[in-house]
Amino acid sequence: MAENKLDKAVKRRVRADRLLLAGKTPPEVARLVSAPRQTVYRWRDVLEAGGIDALREMRKSGRPPQMGAGELSRLYVMLLEGATAHGFAAPLWTLKRVRLLIEREFGVRYSEVHVWRLLGQLGFSNQKPERRAIERDEAAIEHWRRRTWPALKKTPLAKSD
């Protein structure tokens, strides 16, 4: 899927390049390819400096990731080991705990929102534990419902005339 998305981005830049070479202005090209005007100006500069190949090889700009693929793989394994294996009292992972783990093990500080994104990228989803005790005895509960509960329920008082 990522490759397909990349192909679309390359095709969009090449289309913009052709429009620019045909004499269209960057604002016109921006409107035609549905791109921000400033982006088209950047594409034009790349095209003039390095040609069509440089435009094809462009990658999305922005801040480089603080954790590489190897570190994310290591984080994945650590999460599978469980929270108690990494010094937390309860076995459940929370965003705060994962954030603390990342900070402690990798020296990287992320917001909880970004930790949420990383977890999604790693294939984890939001899970809520059942609100039932592990030791729950269904037979004893059913016995109590059928025998004890009816005896405890109040019966309506008889009306006296």
C-alpha positions in Angstrom: 0.0 0.0 0.0 2.8 2.4 0.8 4.4 1.8 -2.6 1.1 2.5 -4.3 0.8 5.8 -2.4 4.4 6.6 -3.4 3.6 5.9 -7.1 0.7 8.3 -6.9 2.9 11.0 -5.4 5.5 10.5 -8.1 2.9 10.7 -10.9 1.5 13.9 -9.3 4.9 15.5 -9.3 5.6 14.4 -12.9 2.2 15.8 -14.0 3.1 19.1 -12.3 6.4 19.1 -14.0 4.8 18.7 -17.4 2.4 21.5 -16.7 5.2 23.7 -15.6 7.2 22.9 -18.7 4.1 23.7 -20.8 4.2 27.2 -19.4 1.6 27.1 -16.6 2.3 29.2 -13.6 2.9 27.5 -10.2 -0.5 28.7 -8.8 -2.3 27.2 -11.9 -0.4 23.9 -11.5 -1.2 23.8 -7.8 -4.9 24.1 -8.6 -4.7 21.5 -11.4 -2.9 18.8 -9.3 -4.5 19.7 -6.0 -1.3 20.6 -4.2 -0.4 23.5 -2.1 1.1 26.4 -4.1 4.3 26.5 -2.0 4.8 22.8 -2.7 4.6 23.4 -6.5 7.3 26.1 -6.1 9.5 23.6 -4.3 8.9 21.0 -7.0 9.9 23.7 -9.6 13.1 24.4 -7.8 14.0 20.7 -7.6 13.2 20.3 -11.3 15.4 23.3 -12.2 18.3 22.1 -10.0 18.3 18.3 -10.8 15.9 17.6 -13.6 13.0 15.1 -13.8 15.0 12.4 -12.1 15.5 14.5 -9.0 11.7 15.2 -9.0 11.0 11.5 -9.2 13.4 10.7 -6.4 12.0 13.3 -4.0 10.8 11.9 -0.7 8.4 13.4 1.7 10.1 16.2 3.7 9.9 16.6 7.4 11.6 15.7 10.5 13.4 12.3 10.4 12.0 9.7 12.8 13.7 9.5 16.2 13.4 5.7 16.3 14.6 3.5 13.4 13.1 0.2 12.2 15.4 -1.8 14.4 14.4 0.1 17.5 10.7 -0.3 16.6 11.3 -4.0 16.2 12.9 -4.2 19.7 10.0 -2.2 21.1 7.5 -4.6 19.6 9.3 -7.6 21.3 9.4 -5.7 24.6 5.6 -5.0 24.4 4.9 -8.7 23.7 7.0 -9.6 26.8 4.4 -7.8 28.9 4.4 -4.8 31.3 5.4 -6.9 34.3 8.6 -8.0 32.6 9.6 -4.4 32.4 9.0 -3.4 36.0 5.4 -2.4 36.0 3.1 -3.7 38.7 0.1 -4.7 36.5 0.3 -6.7 33.3 -1.6 -4.2 31.2 0.1 -1.7 28.9 -1.1 1.9 28.9 0.0 4.8 26.8 1.8 6.3 29.8 3.6 3.0 30.4 4.7 2.6 26.8 5.8 6.2 26.8 7.9 5.6 29.9 9.3 2.4 28.4 10.4 4.2 25.2 11.9 7.0 27.2 13.8 4.7 29.5 15.0 2.2 26.9 15.6 4.4 23.9 16.1 7.9 25.4 13.3 9.3 23.2 10.5 11.4 24.5 7.2 11.1 22.7 3.7 12.5 23.5 1.0 10.0 24.3 -0.6 10.8 20.9 2.5 9.8 19.1 2.9 6.7 21.2 -0.7 5.8 20.1 0.4 6.2 16.4 3.5 4.1 16.9 1.4 1.3 18.5 -1.0 1.4 15.6 2.0 1.3 13.2 3.3 -1.8 15.0 -0.1 -3.5 14.7 -1.4 -3.0 18.2 -5.0 -1.9 18.9 -6.9 -0.5 21.8 -8.1 -3.3 24.1 -10.1 -3.0 27.3 -10.0 -5.7 29.9 -13.2 -7.4 30.9 -14.6 -6.2 34.2 -14.9 -9.7 35.6 -12.7 -11.5 38.0 -10.6 -14.3 36.7 -11.7 -16.5 39.7 -15.4 -16.0 38.8 -17.4 -19.2 39.4 -20.4 -19.2 37.1 -22.0 -22.2 38.8 -21.9 -20.6 42.2 -23.3 -17.4 40.7 -26.2 -19.2 39.1 -27.0 -21.1 42.3 -27.1 -17.8 44.2 -29.4 -16.2 41.6 -31.8 -19.1 41.7 -31.8 -19.9 45.5 -30.5 -17.1 47.6 -31.6 -14.0 45.7 -35.3 -14.8 45.6 -35.3 -15.4 49.4 -33.6 -12.0 49.9 -36.0 -10.0 47.8 -38.6 -8.2 49.6 -42.2 -9.3 49.0 -45.0 -6.7 48.9 -46.7 -6.3 52.2 -50.3 -7.5 52.4 -52.7 -4.6 52.5 -54.8 -4.4 55.7 -58.3 -3.1 55.3 
